[in-house]
Amino acid sequence: MDFPVFMALLICALTVPGFGDMGSGKAQSCSDIRQFYNGKGFSLNGVPQSEISGEHLRICPQGYTCCTSVMEDSLSNLSRTEMEGLIRDAGRALQASLNGQYKVFDGYLLELLNRSEGILQQSYPPALGSLYIQNTRVFSDLYTELRRYYRGSNVNIEEALNEFWARLLERMFKGANGRYLIGDDYLECVSKQSETLRPFGDTPRDLKLKVTRTFVAARSFVQGLVISGEVVRKVSQVPLSPECMRAIMKMTYCPHCRGVATARPCANYCANVLKGCLANQADLDTEWRNLADAMLQVSNRFEGVSSVDVVLLSLPTHISEAITTMMDNIDTFNNKVFQACGNPREGGTSSTGLEEVKRRGKVTVEDSPTSGARLEKLVSDVSRRLRDMQPYWVSLPSTLCSDRVATRAQADKCWNGMARARYLPEVMGDGLASQINNPEVEIDITKPDMTIRQQIMQLKIMTNRLKNAFNGNDVDFQDTSDDVSGSGSGMCTDENCPRGPRLMAPSTDRPKVYAYPPENKKVVKASADHNLPSIALYLLSLVMLLLRR
């Protein structure tokens, strides 16, 4: 026999495998995946009993397989549903933590407001008598406005405090001058004189500074907790992209289709898949950390002599001191007012309310424990949670991978997307821009997710409000969640954005080294009888042999 003929026959013998398990004469059974597939709630109709050629697969490697196209689609949808569920569960856990902190802090502050008002209601009637009873509304309205402001209503807290002192001055001046008929015009003149005469001393000015700073900080702080929880909720509901869905399927269920169901994903492989899938979410990191830092800074306002419990529980004492100051100087105040505004017309009652107050004595407000230790613990707990949540968005991929990847000891036997072998590509960085060379997930880095961009804007707005609050500046908490589309910013929604080409790495980049040859993404239609590719090689060799004869 000629040597060329002998070599051709030898090549044919070495390259023609049998059907089924590459080289064995018997196809591998699909009993394991049938049981697995059925356990996931899918019908076994059409599921093969033994391995078939995988040329029909569009996601998994196209080798021998127990998966049909229908099975691949079903498992792909399942993998997406499961991963989106895991992302939502992680988000719910963080959101629950933030909501829990909000409820504790919110409940404590409202409790302080109620205690403060309760102290005032108990201490004032015995000392002020009818002066308090007839003007209860003046005091209750102050606490109502403080609650409304804290709850986010469009209330100017400085104006609310000014209104309180103006109404209190009006009532006390009328009470001190009961024998006179005092109309609105005269009271307006009295109000103007009070700006220079300061009948309540320095208390209104000092109290305005303390109360404003305290409530601005408290309101911005709880709003920060609410906004951060809402951002987590909305971002956690962003659906995965079709490209991510393919990558998740390939990592999760393609090992089953490939017959290596026990192989766990390689750690770096899982990291690249989820860094690609959660690239937009990782872009929240900078503003998320800025928000947490700003909230930690504002929380410092709740400590020391200007802490929220000290300010609120001392409010009745400061008001009583102001009332005492005016009563002690009422004669001087009256004389100067009469000189500036003229003598009012007589015709009122002979007695005055302040005479009754003087007989009863000064208002005495018992000191109330401030529960400083409780507030300190509350602020400490919130601060710790804020620090813990700072790396949430960039650590989410590793969190989701932690329970599913292979150990270091299994690095040579883990699933790398094509086979049970080591995974060589390097791990990508965090964020959308870092995924340009991601080997596992195709991403157009020029088209960020608009829902997430809106939430990034929300974080920026909230951070600016917190910074203003730290400096004692009042802030307006109007909802801007639907008004951050950025008119003229060049951003657009998916429906209005034309689909451009995917941004690829330039050819001058160093070549990547893979643990396996790049996947052939071209789908080859299987013939009716599923002939193996090696048969074509066998026939080609025979033709060459005949031609040589």
C-alpha positions in Angstrom: 0.0 0.0 0.0 1.3 3.4 -0.9 2.4 5.6 2.0 0.0 8.5 1.2 -2.9 6.0 1.1 -1.8 4.5 4.5 -1.6 8.0 6.1 -5.0 9.0 4.7 -6.6 5.9 6.2 -4.8 6.5 9.5 -6.2 10.0 9.7 -9.7 8.8 9.0 -9.4 6.2 11.8 -8.2 8.8 14.3 -10.7 11.6 13.4 -14.0 9.6 13.2 -15.6 9.4 16.7 -18.7 7.4 17.4 -22.0 9.0 18.2 -22.7 10.1 21.8 -19.8 10.4 24.3 -16.9 11.4 22.0 -15.1 8.3 21.2 -17.3 5.8 23.1 -19.7 3.7 21.1 -22.6 4.5 23.3 -24.3 7.9 23.8 -24.4 9.3 27.3 -27.7 9.2 29.2 -29.7 12.4 29.9 -31.4 11.0 33.0 -29.7 13.5 35.3 -30.7 16.6 33.4 -34.2 15.2 32.8 -34.6 14.9 36.5 -33.1 18.4 37.1 -35.2 20.0 34.3 -38.4 18.4 35.6 -37.6 19.5 39.1 -37.5 23.1 37.9 -41.2 22.7 36.8 -40.7 22.1 33.1 -42.3 19.4 31.0 -40.2 16.5 29.8 -41.8 16.5 26.4 -39.1 16.7 23.8 -36.3 16.2 26.3 -33.9 13.7 24.8 -33.1 10.4 26.5 -29.4 10.5 25.5 -27.0 13.1 24.2 -27.5 14.8 20.8 -25.4 17.1 18.7 -25.4 20.7 20.1 -25.3 22.6 16.8 -28.7 24.1 17.5 -27.6 25.8 20.8 -27.4 29.6 20.7 -25.9 30.3 24.1 -24.2 27.1 25.5 -21.2 25.5 23.8 -22.2 23.5 20.7 -20.8 20.1 21.8 -22.7 17.0 22.7 -25.7 18.0 24.9 -28.9 16.9 26.5 -30.5 20.3 25.9 -32.8 21.2 23.0 -33.4 24.8 21.9 -36.6 24.9 23.9 -34.8 23.8 27.0 -32.1 26.4 26.5 -34.7 29.1 26.1 -36.6 27.9 29.2 -33.5 27.7 31.3 -32.3 31.1 30.1 -35.5 32.7 31.2 -35.3 30.9 34.5 -31.7 32.1 35.1 -32.8 35.6 34.5 -35.7 35.4 36.8 -33.6 33.9 39.5 -30.8 36.4 39.2 -33.2 39.4 39.2 -34.8 37.9 42.3 -31.5 37.7 44.1 -30.8 41.3 43.2 -34.2 42.4 44.5 -33.7 40.4 47.7 -30.3 42.0 48.3 -32.0 45.4 47.7 -34.9 44.6 50.0 -32.5 43.7 52.8 -30.7 47.1 52.5 -34.0 49.0 52.1 -35.4 47.3 55.2 -32.3 48.3 57.1 -32.7 52.0 56.0 -36.4 52.0 56.7 -35.8 50.5 60.1 -33.3 53.3 60.9 -35.8 55.9 59.6 -38.6 54.5 61.8 -36.5 54.5 64.9 -35.1 58.0 64.4 -38.5 59.4 63.2 -40.3 57.8 66.2 -37.8 59.2 68.6 -38.0 62.8 67.2 -41.8 62.8 67.3 -41.6 61.4 70.8 -39.4 64.4 71.8 -41.9 66.8 70.3 -44.7 65.3 72.2 -42.8 65.3 75.4 -41.8 68.9 75.0 -45.4 69.9 74.3 -46.5 67.8 77.3 -44.1 69.6 79.6 -45.4 73.0 78.5 -49.0 71.9 78.9 -48.3 70.7 82.5 -46.1 73.6 83.6 -47.8 76.7 82.2 -51.4 76.6 83.5 -50.5 76.7 87.3 -48.3 79.7 86.7 -50.0 81.6 83.8 -53.7 80.8 84.7 -56.1 82.4 82.3 -53.3 84.0 80.2 -52.3 80.5 79.1 -55.8 79.0 79.1 -57.2 81.7 76.8 -54.2 81.5 74.5 -53.6 77.7 74.3 -53.9 77.8 70.6 -50.8 80.1 70.3 -48.6 77.4 71.9 -50.2 74.4 70.3 -49.9 76.0 66.8 -46.1 76.4 67.3 -45.7 72.6 67.9 -48.1 71.9 65.0 -45.9 74.0 62.7 -42.7 72.3 63.9 -44.3 68.9 63.1 -45.4 70.0 59.7 -42.0 71.4 58.9 -40.3 68.1 60.0 -42.7 66.1 57.9 -41.6 68.0 54.8 -44.5 70.5 54.4 -43.8 73.8 52.8 -43.2 75.6 56.1 -40.6 78.3 56.7 -39.5 77.5 60.2 -38.1 81.0 60.9 -41.4 82.6 59.9 -43.2 80.1 62.1 -41.1 81.1 65.1 -41.6 84.8 64.3 -45.3 84.4 64.0 -45.3 82.6 67.4 -43.5 85.5 69.2 -45.7 88.1 67.4 -48.9 86.4 68.5 -47.5 85.9 72.1 -46.6 89.5 72.3 -50.0 90.6 71.1 -51.7 88.4 73.7 -49.5 89.5 76.6 -49.6 93.2 75.7 -53.4 93.0 75.6 -53.4 91.2 78.9 -51.2 93.7 80.5 -53.4 96.6 79.3 -56.8 95.3 79.8 -58.4 98.6 80.6 -57.5 99.9 77.1 -59.3 99.3 73.8 -56.4 98.1 71.5 -57.1 97.6 67.8 -55.2 96.0 65.0 -53.6 99.3 63.9 -52.2 99.9 67.4 -51.0 96.3 67.7 -49.1 96.8 64.4 -47.3 99.7 65.9 -46.5 97.7 69.0 -45.0 95.0 66.8 -42.8 97.4 65.0 -41.5 98.8 68.4 -40.8 95.3 69.6 -38.0 95.0 67.0 -36.0 97.5 68.9 -37.4 97.2 72.4 -37.1 93.3 72.5 -39.7 92.6 75.2 -38.7 88.9 75.4 -35.0 89.6 75.6 -32.5 87.6 73.5 -34.6 84.4 73.8 -36.4 84.7 70.4 -33.1 85.2 68.5 -31.2 82.5 70.3 -34.1 80.0 70.1 -34.5 80.7 66.4 -30.9 79.8 65.7 -31.0 76.6 67.8 -34.4 75.3 66.6 -33.8 76.1 63.0 -30.4 74.3 62.9 -31.9 71.3 64.8 -34.9 70.9 62.6 -33.1 71.5 59.3 -30.6 68.8 60.2 -33.3 66.4 61.5 -35.5 66.8 58.5 -32.7 66.5 56.0 -31.4 63.4 57.8 -34.6 61.5 57.7 -35.2 62.6 54.1 -31.8 61.2 53.3 -32.8 57.8 54.8 -36.0 57.9 52.8 -34.4 58.9 49.5 -31.6 56.3 49.8 -34.2 53.6 50.5 -36.2 54.7 47.4 -33.0 54.6 45.3 -32.3 51.1 46.3 -35.9 50.0 45.6 -36.0 51.5 42.1 -32.5 50.4 41.0 -33.1 46.9 42.3 -36.1 46.6 40.0 -34.1 47.5 36.8 -34.4 44.4 34.5 -31.3 42.7 33.2 -30.3 43.2 29.6 -30.6 40.5 26.9 -26.8 40.3 26.8 -26.6 39.8 30.5 -29.4 37.2 30.3 -27.2 35.2 27.9 -24.2 35.5 30.2 -26.1 34.4 33.3 -27.5 31.4 31.4 -24.1 30.4 30.2 -22.7 30.6 33.7 -25.6 29.0 35.5 -27.2 26.3 33.4 -24.9 25.6 30.5 -22.9 23.2 32.8 -26.0 21.1 33.0 -26.5 21.1 29.3 -22.8 20.2 28.9 -23.0 17.3 31.3 -20.9 18.8 34.0 -23.7 19.8 36.4 -21.5 19.6 39.5 -18.9 22.1 38.2 -19.3 25.5 39.9 -18.5 28.7 38.1 -14.9 30.0 38.4 -14.7 32.9 40.8 -13.2 35.4 38.3 -15.6 34.2 35.7 -18.6 34.9 37.9 -17.1 38.3 38.8 -16.8 39.3 35.1 -20.4 38.2 34.4 -21.9 40.1 37.2 -19.7 43.2 36.9 -20.9 43.3 33.3 -24.5 42.8 34.3 -24.4 45.3 37.1 -22.1 47.9 35.4 -24.8 50.6 35.5 -25.6 49.9 39.2 -21.9 50.3 40.0 -21.9 53.8 38.6 -24.0 54.8 41.7 -21.0 54.2 43.9 -19.6 57.8 43.9 -22.8 59.6 44.7 -23.9 56.8 47.0 -20.8 57.3 49.1 -21.1 61.1 48.9 -24.7 60.8 50.3 -23.6 58.5 53.2 -20.7 60.9 54.0 -23.1 63.9 54.1 -25.5 62.1 56.3 -22.7 61.1 58.7 -21.7 64.8 58.8 -25.2 65.9 59.5 -25.6 63.3 62.3 -22.9 65.2 64.2 -25.4 67.9 64.7 -27.4 65.6 67.0 -24.6 65.6 69.7 -23.7 68.1 72.4 -25.6 71.1 73.7 -27.3 71.6 70.3 -28.5 68.0 70.1 -32.1 67.5 69.1 -33.2 66.2 72.5 -31.6 69.1 74.4 -33.1 71.7 72.1 -36.6 70.3 72.0 -36.9 69.4 75.7 -35.6 72.8 76.8 -38.1 74.7 74.5 -40.7 75.2 77.3 -38.0 76.5 79.6 -36.8 79.1 77.0 -40.4 80.2 76.3 -41.1 80.6 80.0 -37.9 82.6 80.5 -39.0 84.9 77.7 -42.5 85.4 79.3 -40.8 86.2 82.6 -38.5 88.7 81.0 -41.5 90.6 79.5 -43.5 90.5 82.8 -40.5 91.9 84.7 -40.1 94.8 82.2 -43.8 95.3 81.3 -44.0 98.9 82.7 -40.9 100.0 80.9 -42.1 98.4 77.7 -45.6 100.1 78.0 -44.2 103.5 78.6 -42.0 103.3 75.5 -44.8 102.0 73.4 -47.2 104.7 74.6 -44.5 107.3 73.7 -44.1 105.9 70.2 -47.7 104.8 69.4 -49.7 107.2 71.5 -51.9 106.5 74.5 -54.6 103.9 73.7 -58.2 104.7 74.3 -59.6 103.4 77.6 -62.7 101.3 77.8 -61.6 97.8 78.5 -61.8 95.7 81.7 -60.2 97.0 84.9 -58.1 93.9 85.7 -55.2 92.6 83.7 -54.1 89.1 83.0 -50.5 89.8 84.0 -51.6 90.9 87.5 -52.9 87.3 88.0 -49.6 85.9 86.6 -47.6 88.1 89.0 -49.7 86.8 92.0 -49.1 83.2 90.9 -45.4 83.6 90.5 -42.9 82.7 87.7 -43.4 79.8 85.4 -41.4 76.9 86.7 -40.5 74.1 84.3 -39.1 71.0 85.8 -36.0 69.7 84.1 -36.7 66.7 82.0 -34.2 63.9 81.4 -32.9 64.3 77.8 -32.2 60.5 77.3 -28.8 61.5 75.9 -27.5 57.9 76.1 -30.5 56.7 74.0 -29.9 59.4 71.3 -26.2 58.6 71.3 -26.8 54.9 70.7 -29.4 55.7 68.0 -27.0 58.0 66.2 -24.2 55.5 66.6 -26.3 52.7 65.1 -27.4 54.8 62.1 -23.8 55.9 61.5 -22.5 52.3 61.6 -25.2 51.3 59.1 -24.3 54.2 56.8 -20.7 53.2 56.8 -21.6 49.6 56.1 -23.7 50.5 53.1 -21.2 52.7 51.4 -19.6 50.0 49.2 -22.9 48.3 48.5 -23.1 48.9 44.7 -19.6 47.9 43.8 -19.6 44.9 46.2 -22.9 43.6 44.9 -21.3 41.3 42.2 -19.0 39.6 44.8 -22.0 39.3 47.2 -24.1 37.5 44.6 -21.1 35.3 43.5 -20.0 34.3 47.0 -22.5 31.4 47.4 -22.2 30.0 43.9 -18.6 30.0 42.8 -15.9 27.3 43.1 -13.2 27.5 45.8 -9.6 28.2 45.2 -8.8 24.5 45.5 -11.2 23.9 42.6 -9.7 26.5 40.3 -8.6 23.9 37.7 -11.9 22.1 37.7 -14.4 25.0 37.8 -16.8 26.0 35.0 -15.2 28.7 32.8 -18.1 29.1 30.3 -16.9 26.5 27.9 -15.6 23.6 29.9 -14.4 22.5 33.3 -11.0 24.2 33.3 -9.1 27.2 34.7 -10.4 30.7 33.9 -7.6 33.0 32.6 -9.1 36.4 31.6 -8.5 39.2 34.1 -11.3 40.6 36.2 -12.8 43.8 34.9 -13.1 47.0 37.0 -16.3 48.5 38.4 -18.7 50.7 36.4 -19.9 51.0 32.9 -16.8 52.5 31.3 -14.6 49.6 32.7 -16.6 46.9 30.8 -15.4 47.8 27.3 -13.3 44.7 27.2 -15.5 42.4 29.3 -15.1 39.0 27.7 -18.4 37.7 29.1 -21.1 40.4 28.6 -21.5 42.6 25.5 -22.2 46.1 26.7 -22.6 49.4 24.8 -20.9 51.8 27.2 -22.3 54.8 25.3 -25.9 54.0 26.4 -26.3 54.1 30.2 -29.5 52.9 31.8 -31.7 56.0 32.2 -33.5 54.8 35.3 -30.2 54.5 37.1 -29.0 57.9 35.8 -32.1 59.5 37.3 -31.4 57.9 40.6 -27.8 59.2 40.5 -29.2 62.7 40.0 -31.5 62.1 43.0 -28.5 61.2 45.1 -26.7 64.4 44.0 -29.7 66.6 44.9 -30.1 64.9 48.3 -26.4 65.3 49.0 -26.5 69.0 48.2 -29.5 69.4 50.6 -27.6 67.6 53.3 -24.6 69.9 52.9 -26.8 72.9 53.1 -28.5 71.5 56.2 -25.1 70.9 57.9 -24.4 74.6 57.4 -27.7 75.5 58.9 -29.4 76.6 55.7 -33.0 75.7 55.2 -33.8 73.3 52.3 -36.8 72.6 50.2 -37.8 68.9 49.8 -39.9 69.0 46.7 -40.0 65.7 44.9 -37.7 65.8 41.8 -37.8 62.1 40.9 -39.8 62.8 37.7 -37.9 66.0 36.8 -34.3 64.8 36.3 -34.4 63.8 32.7 -31.9 66.5 31.9 -33.4 68.6 29.1 -30.7 69.4 26.7 -28.3 67.0 28.4 -27.9 64.7 25.4 -29.4 61.8 27.2 -32.3 59.9 25.8 -34.5 56.9 26.5 -34.0 53.5 24.9 -37.1 54.0 22.7 -35.7 57.3 21.2 -32.0 56.3 21.0 -30.9 54.8 17.8 -29.0 51.6 18.3 -25.4 52.4 17.4 -22.6 49.9 17.0 -21.0 48.4 20.1 -17.9 50.3 21.1 -15.0 47.9 20.7 -11.4 48.0 21.9 -8.9 49.2 19.3 -6.9 46.5 17.6 -3.7 47.8 19.1 -4.6 46.4 22.5 -2.6 43.5 23.7 -4.3 40.2 22.9 -6.2 38.5 25.7 -5.3 35.0 26.7 -8.2 32.7 27.2 -8.4 29.3 28.9 -10.3 28.1 25.9 -10.8 29.3 22.3 -13.3 32.1 21.8 -16.8 30.9 21.4 -18.1 30.7 17.8 -21.2 32.8 18.1 -22.4 31.8 14.7 -25.4 29.5 14.9 -25.2 26.5 12.6 -28.5 24.9 11.6 -28.5 21.2 12.4 -29.5 18.9 9.5 -32.4 16.6 10.0 -30.2 13.5 10.8 -27.7 15.5 12.9 -24.6 14.3 11.0 -21.4 15.0 12.9 -18.8 17.4 11.5 -16.1 14.7 11.6 -18.0 12.7 9.0 -17.4 15.4 6.5 -13.7 15.2 7.2 -13.9 11.4 6.7 -15.6 11.7 3.3 -13.1 14.4 2.2 -10.2 12.0 3.0 -11.8 9.3 1.0 -12.2 11.6 -2.0 -8.5 12.6 -1.7 -7.6 8.9 -1.7 -9.6 8.1 -4.8 -8.2 11.1 -6.7 -4.6 10.0 -5.9 -5.5 6.6 -7.6 
